[in-house]
């Protein structure tokens, strides 16, 4: 009987200790060495060079804050965050949106750098997407970049890039040592996208180290590679021939891809719980700018 009481007391103390740890835990801040800001500024300047203008949704999210409860306040390290997105558009881009989690609102600390570019439907061009994230509790720092092809029968990534593909290959050579292996989980959570992925996919993992020098080299190398890829993509996009007869096919294929993301992407469930009533506007309008009825 005494042993049972002792075990009960130990378990109670353990539960109390775990509760205190959870209540007081704050994830560490990780430096990106100015890379996220550099990429945001570089992207914005490049988009404006091609005559892109800001979409109204940029203002809609400029002052928006999101209140977080457990466990998301622990994941982000704050009870309140902001997502001051910048979204652009021109005659070649249906949408080009930069999204970053700002922690806390108004600070200069960002958890990620995400960029999504959907071409206008009359172009036989792939979709550009990059998600460059810092480590968070239980998750290593990851960076994924790809040219998603919604219509492999009519769109060729290599033909789209033409000679610019050399810049993409140069970028791949820069980050080769950071590419995630299959044993480390490469492609596991995005297997449903395999038919849409390109041969030029980045799926990078931040080196697990306490060395700031090694971490800085990783961030600045990825920055250089992303700039090469983005520049090549936008050059190719703005010289591509418009085919009005193809627009309807491309639109339907893109909407199918949107539904596939919505049904399968692990980030959708997270996004719904973080953004709540703002999710559909953030994701469907902000990232895709498509008119589609989402199917749960």
N, C-alpha and C positions, 0 to 999 in steps of 0.2 A: 504494500500500500504506500509505504514511504517512497519507494522508487517511482511509482506512478505520479505522486505529487511532485517529485523532483523533476521528472520529465515534463510535467505540465508547466511548471515554473520556467524551465529552460525554454520551452516552446513559446510561452507568453513573452519572455524577454526578447527572444529572437524576433517575434512578430513586431514588438515595439521598436526594436532596433531597425528592422526593415522599414517600418513606417516612418521613422525619423529620417532615415537615409533618403527615402523617396521624397519626403516633404522638403528636404534641404538641398537635394541634388541639383546642381547646375552644370550642364555640359560645358566643357572648356571651349574658349574661343580659339579658332584656328585662323592664322593669317593666310590670306591669298596673295600677299605681297603686291597688292595693288592691281592684280591681274584682272579681276572682275570689273573694276572700274575702267581699266584700259580697254577691255573688250567692249564694254557698253559704249564708251566714247568712240571707239574705232568703228563699231557697227553703225552707230547713229550718223557719224560723219559720212560713211560710205553710202548708206541708204539715201541721205540727202543729196549726195553727189549724183545719184541716179534720179533725182527729182521726186523722191518719195515724200509724202506729206503725212503728218500725224492724223490718225483716226480719232474720232470723238471719244472712244473708250479709254484713251490715254488719260483724259481729264476725269472720266468717271472713277478711275482707280487712283488718282493722284493723292487723294486724302483718305482713302478707305483704309480702315484698320480692322483686324480680325481678332476677336477674343478667343483665347485657347483654354481648354480644360485638359485635365489629365487624360491620356499620356502625352498629348501634343505640346503642352507647355514645357514638358521635360525634353521632348525631342528638339524643339526649337530654342529652348533656353529662355523663354519669356511667356508671360500670360497674354501679351498682345504683340502682334506683328503687323507689318504693312507689306503690300505687294504693289509698289509703284510701277506698273507696267508701262512700256512705251511701244505703241503699235503704229505701224506705217503701212502705206499702200501707194502703188502707182499703176501704170498701165501694164506692167509685166508681173507685178506681185499682188495677188489677191489679199495677202496679209503678210507682214513681217513684224513679229512681236518679240520684244525683249521682256522677260519676266525675271524678277529677283525677289526673294524673301528678305525683307529688311527687318533686322532685329536689334533693338526695338524700333518702332516707327521714328523716322527723323534722324536716325543714327547713320554712321558711315560703315556699318557692319552688315554684310550680306552673306547669306548661307549658300547662294548658288548664282550661276549665270545660265539662263535658258534662252535660246533663240529658236524661233520656228518661222520658216518662210514657205508659204504655199504659193506656187506660181498661178498666174491666170490660166483659165481652163483651155484657152486656145493655143497654149504652148505645150510641146511634147517635152516636158521637163519634170524631173523628180522633185520631191519635197525635201527641203533641208531642215534638219533638226539637230540641235545640240543641247545637252543637259550636263552641266559641269558643276559638281556638288562637292562641298566640304564634308569631312567625316561627321557623323552624328552617332548618338548612342547605339551601339550594336551594328553600325554600318560603316564600312570603310569609305574614304573619299573616292568617288567614281566620276568618270566622264564618258558619256556616250555621244557619238556623232555619226550621222548616216544620211544617205540620200535615199529616202523611201520612194519606191517606184510603184504607183498605184495601178499601172497598166503595162506590164512587161511585154505585151504583144506589140504595143505601138511606141513605147518609150525605151530608148537605149541610153543608159547613163553615160557610156563611153562616147557615143555619138553626140550627146548633149554637150559634153565638155570639149570635145575635139582636142586641140593642142593644149588646152588648159588642164587636161588630165595630168600633165607632167607636174604641175604645182601640187595637185592632190597626192601624187605618188611621193613627192618630196616631203610633204607633210607627214605621210605615213612612215617614211623612213626616220623622221625625227622622233616620233613617239613609239616606235616599234618596241623598245625595251619596257614600255609601260603597259603594253597590251595585256589584258587579262587572259589567262589560259582557261581552257575548258575545265580543268581541275579546280580552278578558282571561281568557277561559276559563269564563265563566258556564255552569253546567249540563253541562259537557263530561264530567266523570268520573261524573256521576250521571244520565246520559241514560236509563239503564234504569229510573229511578224517575219519569220524566216523567208517566206516567199516574196516579201517586199524589200528585204535588206539588200544593200549593195556589196560589191567586193571591196569597198574602200571604208568599211566601218571602223570607227574608233570605239573601243570598249576598254577604257583605261582604268587602272587602279592606282591610287596614290601610294607611293612606297610606305610601308609600315615602319616608320622610324621616328625618333625624337630629334634627329638632326635637322635643324632649320635650313642648313645649306642644301641638303638633299631635297627637302620639300620645296624650297625656292626654285631649284633647278627644274623640278617637275612642273611647277606652275608656269614658269616662264617659257619652258619648252612647249607645253600645251598651248599657251597663248600664241606663240609664233606659228605653230601648226594650224591653229584655228584661223588665224588671219590669212594664211596662205589659201586655205580651203574656201573660206568665205569670199575672198576676193575673186578666186577662180569661178566660184558658183555664180556670183552676181555678173561677172563679165559674160559668162556663157548665157545666162538667163536673158540679158539685155541685147544679145545679138541673135537669139533664136528666132526663127521664122514663126509668125502667127498663122495658125490654121483654123479659121473660124468653123469649118465643117467638123473639126475634131472636138470642139468645146463641150458639146453635150455629153459625148462619151467620157471625156476626162472628168467632167463634173460628177457623173454618176459613179465612176470608179473611185473618185475621191470621197464621196459620201459613204461608199461601202467601207473604205478604209477608216473613216471616222467612227462608224458603228463598230468596227472590229476593235479599235482602240478602246472605245467606251465599254465594251463587254469584257475585255480581257486584261487591260493594263492595270497593274497593281496600284499605280498612282491615282487612278480614278476614285477608288474607295477612300483613299487618304484625302484627296481633294474635296470630295463631297463633305467629309466630316470637318475639314478645316474651313472651307469657304461657305458651307451651308447654302443659304439662299442665293449667294453670289456665284456659286460654282458654274452654273450653265452659262452665264454671261462671260465669266472669266475664261472658261475653256472653249466653249463653242464659238463665241463671238471673238474673244481675244486671240485665241490661237488658230482657229480655223476660218472664221468669217464665212461660214456656210449656213444655209437654211436647211435644216434637217431635223426630223422628229426623232429624238433619241429613244432607242428601244431598250428598256430595262429587262 
